[in-house]
Amino acid sequence: MTEKMPHWLDKQADITPDGLAIESPFVPPVTFSILRYRAQQFAKKLQFLGVREGEHVAIHSKNSIEMIIAIHGLSYLGAVIVLLNTRLSKSELAFQIEDANVRHLVTTSEDQSYIEGFVEPDVVKVVSFTTVEKQPEIVGDLKIEMNPDDIFSIIYTSGTTGKPKGVVHTYGNHWSSAIASALNLGIDKQDKWLATLPLFHVGGFSLLMKSVIYGMPIYLLEKFEVESIHQAIMNKGVTIVSVVSVMLDRLMEELAAKSYPAEFRCMLLGGGPASAYLLEKARQKRIPVFQTYGMTETSSQIVTLSPNEALRKIGSAGKALFTAQMKVINDKKEANPLEIGEIFVKGPMVTKGYYQNEAANKSAVLHQGWLATGDLGYLDEEGFLYVVDRRKDLIISGGENVYPAEIENVLVGIKGIKEAGVVGQEDPKWGKVPVAFIIVEDKLDLDLVKQQCRDELAKYKIPRAFYIVDNLPRNASNKLLRHQLVTRLEQNIKE
């Protein structure tokens, strides 16, 4: 039988009651004791509304203190939290709500009627944070312990191919993720982690877990805003920020010729391969960038570059965290150094499966618990991981493997190109050929762009067409959505 542990927020509020838990430009500072009090209040009000242990309760909200209180409140009830992406369409939300067997849904007052418009009222009870706060409190037992094997959250994958899948996370998954991260990055008493990634994504949600486990404050923003993040790093004592490449690039533009304070110790860069150009630019500005690799299925990061290797291994995602394992498989056997294959991972932070989806569970899990990530990469001679691309994004052109991220990295290194996205276009001779969507600064000489591509890329990797666009499709975490570029491409061809 697995040993239970004290409720994390309860424990932290006992150890450091006056310790800062949440800081934000929108609300007064919240200590751990205040957070516990408000979360327990919320839990008792939810009990009055009929929420019980084990029930699946969805949260539909942008980053807010109310959302954080609801998350911790549900943990005091032992309910399963289903986190919904606020950028999804009605049909996408309806699918996830039904698929996850949601019975209660908590949202903002502004979105309550919107959601009530497409859910069955006899099946799902929709309430706003404000409505919950107005309820009386039931005097009932709250969870004072956590069982690591109990399900805590269900977070859906992006669903870029087929229907999205509900990734099941236990308390033990989130605990293991937080501890493994601490063993890699360390914990400093001055730490304050900026939360700008959506809390409904695993990268944002994991910060809430780190906060109550470490006793570390988070600086909460509703969304990614360059100026707000810049000011938080420069003037609010933020020491760690989680970003993706496009966010880092914009932050460096804002920084200009200035430098971050000495206390700022980590720009944790995830969301896919970063260009050598971007990483070198960060190094010149003395920004401590640590590349990392993770996914919803691994409860956030599982491979991260350690601080002492950050400059020596620029471009690498690092090695598996202390409690994790990783290997690269090619042609059903472990790949040799520098040989590209599919990345497999294993560890206590890795999900045991997808909610009510046996087909996906069978295809994703190798024997003895190894998870097939669907990502391509290679290990160098020292065992450092370099992520190449998503397997589903691979372009096979004339029998050659073409990795979109490699071409994108070359393009964003060309002066005048701000962002780039590459996908495959059907071709009668080669099967598929790469084409590029680019965001440019003012005017751009495409002949010079093509020449630089010829200088740095094999002929079959050079984009056959360049589409200049105003924006690239990205999800709430600013990750590039290549499948939407494919849709744009198909539309362009039809027109």
N, C-alpha and C positions, 0 to 999 in steps of 0.2 A: 504493500500500500504506500502511495506517495505521501511524503510528509507535507503537511500544510504549512503555510507561512503567514505571518500577520499581514493584515490588509496594508498595502503599501502606503496609501495616503494617511491612514490611521497612525502607522508607525512613524512616518516622517513628521506628522503634526505633534506627536509626543516628543520626538527627539529635538526638533527645532520649530517650536510653535510660532515664533516670531520671524522665522526665516522667510525670505521673499520667495513666493512660488510663481507669481505671474506679474509682469510689468507690461504696460501697454500705454500708448498715447491716448487711448480712448476711455480707460477706466482707472480708478485709483488703484494703487498697488494692493495685491492680494497675498497675504501670508498663508503658510500651510495650515495654520489653525483655522483661519477664516474659510479657506477652500474646503477643509473637512466639514466645517459647520454647514456651509451652504450646500455641499454635495449630499450630506445626510438629510438635510431638510428636503431637498429635491427628491431624494429617494422615498421619503415618507409620503410625500405628496403624490408621487407616482403609484405608490401602494394604494392610496385612496382611489386612484383612477383604475385600479385593477391589474397593474403590472406585477407579475409574479416571477419567482426564480425560474430560470431556464427559458423564459419567454424571449422571442426574438423581437427586439425593439429597434427600429430604424431611426437614424438621425440624419436630417437633411438641413445642412446649414453651412454657411461660410464661416471662416475663423472668427470666433467670438468667445468671450468669457462664459456666456450662457451655454455654449456647446461644450466647453471643458467641464463645467459643473454637471451637465447632463451625463457626460461620459463617466465621470467618477461616481455620480449618483447611481447610475445603472450597475456599476461594479459592486456597490453596497447591497444591491438586490440579488446579485448573481444572475442578472439577465444577460442575454447575448446581444451585443451591439452590432447592428448592421449599418455600416457607414455608406452614405449615398453621395455621389458626385453631383454637386449642384448644377453642373454644366450639361447634364444629360437631358435628352429629350423626354417627353411624356412616355413614349413607348419604351424607351430604354429604362426609365425609372420603374415603370409598371412591371416590366419583366423581372427586374432585380427584387422588387418588393414581393412579388408572387413566388419567385424561385427560392427566396430565403425564408419563406413562411413567416413573414412579418405580421404581427398582430397589433402593435402600436407603433405610431410614427410621430416623432417630435420634430418640429420645424419652427421657423420664424412666423410671426404674425402675418408678415407680408406674403409668405408662400403657402399659408395654410389652405386658402380657398383654391389655389392653383392645384395643389396635390389632391384635395378632396374631389376635384373635378374628374379624376381618372382612376380612383381606387374604389373598391367596393366597401361602402360604409359598414356593412354587416360583417366584413372580414377584417378590415384594418381601421382602427380608431386613430384619427389624425388630431393631434393637439399642438398648440404652440407653446413655446417656452413660457410666455406670459400667462397662458391659461393654467399651466402646471403650477406656477408660482402662486396663483390665487386659490389653490385648493387647500383644504385643511390637511393636517398631518395625521397619519395613522400611527398609533403607538405600537410598533411591531419590531420584531427582531431584524437587525441589519447584519450583513456579513462582517465578521471581525477577522476572518481568516480567508485566505485564498488557496484553492487547490490547483497546483500547477497543471494538472491534467484537464481541468474544466475549460470549456470554450469561453473565450472572452469576446472575440470580435470576428466578424465576417466582412472582408473587404474584396470587392470585385475587381478582377483584372480588366484591362482596357478593352478587351474584346476586339482586337484589330483583325482577328480571323475567327469567324463564327461568333457564337454567343459568348458573352463574358462569363467567367467562372468565379464562383464565390470561394475565396481562399479562407480557410478556417484557421484561426490563430487561438492557441490556448494561452493562459496566463504564463505558463512555462516558456512558450515561444517568445513572448514579449520580454520576460525576465532575462532569458538567455541572450537575447539580442542586446539589451541594455548593458549587461555585464561584459559581453564580448567587446562591445564598443569601448567601454571604459578601460579594459585591459590594453586596448590598442592606443587610444588617444590620451588616456590618463584622465584624472579628474583634478581640477584646480579649484581651490576655495573661492577664487574670483570668477569662476566660469558663469557665463550667462549666454544661453543658446538662443539665437534669434529664430523664431518660428514664422516663416513666410510661406513655406510650402503648405498646401491645404491639409488641414487636420483630418480630412476624410481619406487622404492617401496615406499609405503606410509610413512614408518618410516623415510626414507631419505628426501622425498619431504616435510614432515611436518617441518623439520628443516629450510628449506628455508622460510616457512611461519613464523615460530617463529622469525627468524632473522630480517625480515623487520617489524614485529609487535612489537617485544621487543626492537629493536635497538641493537641487540646482534650479535657479529661476530661469524661466523662459521669457523672452521679450516678444510679445505677440503682436503681429500685424495681420490685417484682414487679407491682404494679398501682396503680391510682389510690386513694390514701388521703389524705383532706384533711389530717389531722394530720401525716402524714409529709412531705407536700409543703410544708406551712406551715413546719415545723421546718427543712427543707432550705434554704428561701429565707432564713429568719431567721437560721440559725446555721451553715449548711454552705457558704456562699459560692456558692450557685447563682445564676447571673445570667440564665439564659434557661429558660423552661418552655413547652412546647407543650401547648395545651389546646383543648377545645371549650367551647361556651357553658355547658353545665350544670356543667362542672368549674370554670370561672371564677366562676360564681355561688356555688358552695359554698366556694371559696377566699376570696371576699370576706366571706362569713358568718363564716368562721374568723378572718379578719384583724380584723374588728369595727372598733374605733376606732384600732387600731395602724396603722403604716406599714411598708412594706417597706424594707430597707436601701437606701442610695443606690446601691450597686453593682448592685442588681437592675435590669436594663435592658430586658428584653423579655418580655412575655407574648404569645406567638405564638398567635393565635386563629384556628382553622380549623374545618372540619366543617360549614359551612353558614352562612347569614346570621344575624347576631346582632342582637338587639333594640336600638333606640336607648336604651331604658331601661337595659339592662345596660351598654352602653358609656358612658353618662353617669354611671352609678353608679361605674364603674371610674375615670373621669376625676376625679370628686370625691375618690376615694381615692388619686389620684396614682399609679395603676397604669399603667405604660407598655404599653398594649395595641396590638399591631399586627395588624390583620386580614389574613388570607391566604387564598388560594384555590388548591387543588390537588386531585389525585386520584391513584389508583394509576397510571393511564396516564401521568402527568407526573412520576413518580419523587418525589413529594411536592409542595411548593409550586411554583407557576409564576407566580402573581400575588401580590404582597405590597405592603402600604402601607409606604412608606419612613418612617424615623423623623421626618424633618422635616415630614411631612404628617399625622402621627398624630392630632393634635388638630383640624386644619383640615378633614379629610375623614373624620370619624367615620361609620362605617357602610360605608365603601368598602373593598374588598379591595385597592385600589391599582392599580398598573400592572404590566404584564408585566415579569418580571425581565430583566436586561440582555441575556441571550442568547436570550430568548424573544420570541414575537410573539403578539398576541391580536386578535381582532375579533369583532363581534357580527353575526350574519346573520339577517335577517328577510325572508321571502318571496324567498329565493334571492339577495338582494343585501345589501350592508353597510347596517346600520341607521343611522338618523340619531341624533344625541345624544338621550338620554332615551327612545329607542324600544326596547322589550324585544324580544329575539330570542335565538337560541341562541348560546352562547359557543363559539368555535373557537380553538384554540391550536396553536402550532408552535414547535419549538425542539429543541436537541440533548438535552434531558432527556426528551423525549416518546418513548414506546415506538414501535417500528416495527410493532408488531402484537400480536395475541393468538396464543397457542400453538395450532397446528393448528386454526385456526378462520377459514377464509377468508371465510365469510359475514359474520362480525362485522368482519373487517378491511375488507371492501368497504363495509359500511354506515357504519363509523365514520370513515373517512378520505376527506377531500375531495381534489381534485386538488392536486398540488404539496405533499403531506405535511401538510396541515392536518387536525387531529383534531377531530371533532365531539364535544363533551363531553357532550351531553345535558342541560346545565344552561342555565337561562335567566338573563339579566341585561341590563344596559344600561350604556352609557358616558355620563358627563356631558359637559358642554361642554369640559372639560379633559382628557378621555380616561381618567378614573378609572372603574374597573369597580365596579358594584354588582350583586352576585349576588342574584337574586330567588328562585329555587327550582329544583328538579329538573323537567325537562320531564315525566317520567313521573308526578310528583306533582300536576301542574296539574289543577285542577278547572274544568270548563267548565259553567257554570250559566246556562241561558237564553241561551246564546251569549256570555256574558261570561267572561273569564278570571279565575279566582280563585286566588291564590297562597297556599297554606297557611302559609308562613313569615310572610307579612304579618299574618295573623290571629293566629298564635302570638306574634308580637312585641307585639301589642296586649294579648293575654291575660296574658303574663308581666309586663306593666307594671301590672297591676291588683293592688292590695294584697290579699293573701290567696291568690294563685295562685302556686305555686312553679314548676310546669312545665306545658307545654301541648303537645298534638299534635293536628293538624287533618288530617282526610281527607274525601273526598267520599262521600256516601251517595246511592244511586240514588233518583231522584225522578221520578214519572210526568209531572209538569208541566214541570220545569226541566231534566230530564236527570240532573243531580247537584246536591246542595246540601252546603255544608260542615257538619261536625259536629266537636265538640271533646272530647278526652279531657284532663282536668286533674287535677293533684295540688294539693291545697289545704292551707292551714295552718288547723287547727281548723275552725270553722264559716265558711261563706261565703254571702253573700246573692246568690243567682243573679239576682234582679231588678236589683240594682245592677250586676252584671256585664253583663247584657244592655243596661242603659242606657248604660254606658260604651262598649260595642261600638257602639251606635247613634250615640254622639257622635263616634266615631273611624273608623267603617267605613261604606261604602256598604251599603244594605239587603241586597243579594244576597250580601254577604260575611259577614254575621252568622251565626254557627253556629245551626243549627236545633235542635240538641240538645247538652246538656253531660253528659258521663259522668265522674263523679268516681271516680278510680282510685287505687290505692296506689302504682302504679309505671307507668312508660312503657317499652316495649321499646327497648333500646339495644344496639348492638354493642359489641365489646371496646374500641373507641375512644370510647364514650359518644355516638355519633351516633344520632339518633332513627331507628327502623326503622318508617316509616309503613306499609309493606306488612303488618306484623304488627298494626297498629291496624285496618287494613281487615278482617283476619281476625277480630279481636275484634268489630268492628262487625257483621259477618255473623252471628256467633254470637249476639249480643244480639238481632238482628232475628228469628232463628229461634226463640229462646226466648220 
